[in-house]
Amino acid sequence: MHKLKVAATQEEAVTMIAKTLEDGSALLKFRDMCVAQGVDTGVADRLCASDADVFEVLPRSKQSFEIKSTKSGLTFIPSFVT
């Protein structure tokens, strides 16, 4: 957002993103994007409900593979590098 000139500073961009996550507008936008791509409105609503269990809405994969990290936390996101 900072590089796009939507926010004056990187800190302001982080604050703006945090606000959309906290106030629910990011989740609403995600729901709208799902519907725009053909997901049934009821399914999108159930996926985005505050008490949603994604596996009650979507099937689990028959196969899975566990990947364990050697470190905890976020260490690097290339798009955040200024």
C-alpha angles and dihedrals in degrees: 000000000000092000089048089054092241089121127035094224138017089248090055089050091052090049092050092050093047090051093054090050093048098044094048097242092117090054091048090051090050090051091050091049090052091051091046088056093053104269111146111257092234092052092048090049092050092048091051098043115122091241095041122148103198092206091059087060104033127040120251117243114256088225129046137172124204117221116194122203121223090211136040126229134022114312107169140003111178095208091058093058111106 
